[in-house]
């Protein structure tokens, strides 16, 4: 949960506004109703990228000495994937339940 706390902790994180803006942009992108299964697959792929970044970053920071550059890279990749996952999930749920075509 280090990426989640670092990415979205308001007031202490420089990445908070980047994360919120990625969520908003990914939620506003249109969804093709004919390809909902592939859209859900993409959301799961983004979540898997976040999970791998979280696990690798946690293991490396606790048990293996690794450069801070790699940890920041994992933080950025995982946080971006998490933001896209949240935004696209919100958009897909709106499309599914409300039937919006935007």
N, C-alpha and C positions, 0 to 999 in steps of 0.2 A: 504494500500500500504506500510505499515511498513515493512513487510517481504520482499517484492520486493526490497525496497530501502536498507534494511540492508543486504540482501543476495548478491546483485549484484552491490553495490557501490564500484567501483574500487578505491583502495588507502586507503579507510577508513574501509573496512570490512575484517575480517579474513576469512570469509566464501566465498569470491569471487572465489578463485581458486578451492575450493571444488565444488561450484556450476557449474563452467565451466567444470570441469572434469566429473561431473555427466551428464551434457548435452552431452558431447562428447561420453561417454561410452554408454548412452542410445540411442544415434543416430547411433552408430555402431552395436548395437545388431540386429540380423536378424529379419525380419518380414515374417511370412508365408502368402503368397498371398491368400491362401484359407480361412484364418481367419481374414480378414481385419475388419469385423464388430466388432468382439470381441476385436481386437486391439484398435479400436476407442473407444469402451466402456471403456477399461482400461484407456485410455488417459483422458476421461471425469471423471472417478473415481479419478484419481490423481489430476485433476483440482478441483474437489469438495473437496478433502482433503485439498488442498491449501486454497480454499476459506473459509472453516470452520475454519481453523487455523488462517487465517487473521482476520476474523470477531471476533472470540472468543478472540484472543490476543488484538485486538483493543478495544473491549468493556471492557475487564478486566483491561487493563492498564489505561484506562481513568476513568472508573466509579467505579470499585471495587478494593480494595486493595488485591493484590495477590502476591505471592512470585516470585522473579526473576527467580527461578529455573523453574517454570511452564512456564513463558514467554519464556525462552531460549529453553525449550523443544518444545513449539509451533513454535518458530522460526525455529528450526532445522527440524521438521516434515514438516512444510509448505514450507520451502525452498527446501527441498529434493523433495517433491511432485511437486513443480513448475519446478524444473530443469528436472525431468523425463518427465513432460508434454511437455516442450519445445523440448527436445531431441527426444522423441517418435513422436511428431507431425511432426518435420522435417523429420524423417525417413519414416513415413507413407506417407507424401506428395511426397517424392522422389520415394517411391515404387509405389505409385498410378500413378503419372504423367510420370515418366521415365521408369517404369517397371523393375527396378533393382531387381535382385533375391538374392542379398547378404543378 
